[in-house]
């Protein structure tokens, strides 16, 4: 169940988060910055609410890409999630204010698109100073966008997450075989 934080103050802070967080170097080597929880947080807590029109850049086609910074496209463009009952989508989004989260198959947040909002919420209980992780595998496929990235020798966040997941599964299998 998704719910607002138990905090008495539900106003958005400067990063548009409903709960206190902070950004520092990620616990994942070479991943850059990561976001961390400043307090314990219960599963199902809404930590961010964004207006799709106001807080996200919406990319509907290759024509829209030409006016957007290439680094943003390569590193932050994402689609709706499978939690929204989509397998494919035609639209790509970029947060206007970065989330600063990295991938984990053991994610502690996910997203849901409801009407004109993108809701970010915790998927399990988290502790103070835990890093905020999303699962890139949850993004839906956007065929035209992935074809565009492939033409540039790149892959989408969804595909990157799938590659990491397969790599982890191979490592787990190798560990079992070694025992």
N, C-alpha and C positions, 0 to 999 in steps of 0.2 A: 504494500500500500504506500502511495506517495503522500507525504505530508510536509507542511512547512516546519521549519526548525522550531524547537521548543523555546528559542530565544524570545525575550520580550520585545526586542528591537528587530523588526522585520525589514527595516530600511536597507537599501542596497548600499554597499560600501563602494569605494572608488573603482573596484574591479567588477562591480555588478554582482557580487556574491552575497547571498543572504546569511552566510555564516562566516566567521573569521577564518581566513586562510593566509598563507604567505608563500612567496616564490623564492626558491634558492636552487642551487645545483642539484639535479636529479640524482637519485640513488643508482640509476642505471648508467653504467659507464658510457661516455660519449653521447649521451642523450640530450645534453644541454640543460636548460632549466626545467624544474618541475614544480608543481604546486603541492602544498602540504596543508593538512588540517591543523588549525590552531587549538582545537578542542575535540573531545570525544564527540561522536555523532552517531545517531541510531540509523539503522537500515530504513530506507524509505523517506529520508529527510530531503526535502527540496533544497538544493544549495545554490541554484541559479535559475532565473527565469529571464528569457530573452524574447524580445519581439522580433519575429522573422523579418519584418519590413525595416525596423529601426536599427537592430543590433547585429544583423547578419547581412553580408553581401550575397545576393542570390545570383547564381550563374545558370542561365537557361540554355546556353548554346556556346559553340566555339566562338561566335562573334562577340560574346560578352567577355571572353578571356582576354582579348587584346587590350582592354583598358585596365587590367589588374596586374599588379606586381607579380612577376614570374615566381619569386620565392614564396609568396603567399599561396599561389596555385600549387606549387610542388610540395609544400610542407603542411598546409593547413586546410586545404579544400576537402570537404566531406559531404556525405549525403545523409538522407534520413537513415534511421536504424531499423534493424530487423524487429526490434521491440515494437515498432509501429506497424507490423505485419506487412512489410514490403520486402520483396526479394530484389527488385530492380526499381530504379527511380530515373527521372529525367532531369533532375535539378541538383546542383552542387551548391554548397554554402561555405562561407568563410566567416568566422567570428570577427567582428570589428574590433573587439577587445579580446586578446588571446586567452585561452583557457590554461595554457602551460601544463598540459597533462601528457603523459606518455603511455605507451601500450603495455598491457599485461593481460594474459589469459585469465588471471585471477583479479579481474577489475573490481573496483569498489564504487564506481559510478557508472551510470548509463544515461541515455537521453530518451525523451519522448516528445514527439511533436503533436501538440494539441491545438487545433484551430490555427491561430496565427502566432503561437508561442513555441519556443524550444525550451523544454524543462530538463534540467540536469538534477539527478537525484542519486542518493547513495543506494547501493545494491545490498549492502551488508553493514553491520556495525563497524565503525572505525575508531581508532584511538588517536589522541593528540599526537601530532608529529608524523602520522602515517602519510605517505605520499599518495596523492590522488591519481588513480590509474583508470583509464578507459580501455575498452577492448576494441581495437580497430576492426576486428573481424565482424563486429556488429553493424558496420556500415553496409548499406545496400549497394549493389552494382549500378553504376551509371555508364551504360555501354559507350555512348559518344565520348564521354570524358576519359574513360580508360583507353579508348582507341587513340584519342588525342595525346595522352601521356605516353603511350607505347610508341607513337610516331616520333617522340622526342627521346626515346630510350629510357623512359621513367615508368614508375608504377604508382598506383593510387595508395592511399593509406589503408584501404580495405585489403588490397593485394599484399601490402607490406605486412599487415597483421597476420594474414594467412601464411605467408612465408615464415614468419617468426613462430607461429603455432606449429607448422610442419617441422621446423628445425628443432623445437623443444620436444616434439613427439619422437623424432629420430634419436635425440640424445637420451630420452627416457628408455627407448627400446634398447639402445646400446648398453645402458647401465644394467638393464635386466639381463641382457645376453651375457654380460661380463660376470654376473653373479653365478 
